Amino acid sequence: METTDAPIDGIALTDALMRLLRLKTTPVALQMFERVEDMQAVPRIRRPDGTIHTADQIVGQAARLGFTVGITADDLVGPQCSTVLGLAPRSEEWLRGEPMAGVWFATQEASAAHQRAMHCVPHGRYRAMAVSPWNSGRLPTPDIVLVYANPAQMILLINGLQWSGYRKLEWGAVGESACADSWGRALATGEPSLALPCFPERRYGGVADDELLLALKPVDLAKAIAGVERLAANGLRYPIPPYGTQMDVRAGMSRSYGGRKV
């Protein structure tokens, strides 16, 4: 996706995020391209070179190995990954979801309902996608940033996003193909999107047992990081120190709330 927004300093914000939340993996910049040539022009970009992958693996190479990788639909296995990214259409065959019947879902009808429930980027505009560590500077204006975090880190990041201009954030779980809940939804709607990474994301993409995934626009992540900074100044920081299940809670609550009655 082409953007006219001024670049956000992904290097400085990654440093801040790692300092505040001690993430195990670097946030990943993801950008869609209308022209394959523009994707190929990204500095030091890697291409699959004849090997076939899932989109989870491509993202994992950026998050876990620090690679900058670009792909087209031809580099991805089957239409499931490509369709979520808008690199392939939501065809009638894809909407039936026949390969999943009896594997992930009890009936053909359930498989089709699952396919219809998935968030996908509309097909027709984009030809390629690239990912890179956000702090590499190789994708200075990404469409979204992907943050892998454990539940304690993630709730503080969400709290940071809600520090100013509060609104309730709501998400769903499509189940299998959960990339539709994260980068699919964030790209399609522009909304911050939290997902429980699915079996293939963990098996093929290297996502750890305790990791969740939040996909959001750079401007929203910058807002969240600023909020986490404010929370940390209030003593609400990671790691969250266990207070003790049998301790009198009043002393701890008094410190957190500055002596206010809660």
Buried (B, 14 or more C-beta within 10 A) or exposed (E): BEEEEEEBBBBEBBEBBBEBBEBBBBBBBBBBBEEBEBBBEBEEBBBBEEEEBBBBBBBBBBBBEBBBBBBBBEBBBEBBBBBBBBBBBBEEEBBBBEEBBEEBBEEBEBBBEBBEBBBBBEBEEBBBBBBBBBBBBBBBBBBBBBBBBBEEBBBBBBBBBBBEEEEEEEBEEBBBBBBBBBBBBBBBEEBBBBBBBBEBBBEBBBBEEEBBBBBBBBEBBBBBBBBBBEBBEEEBBBEEEEEEEEEEEEEEBEEBEEEEEE
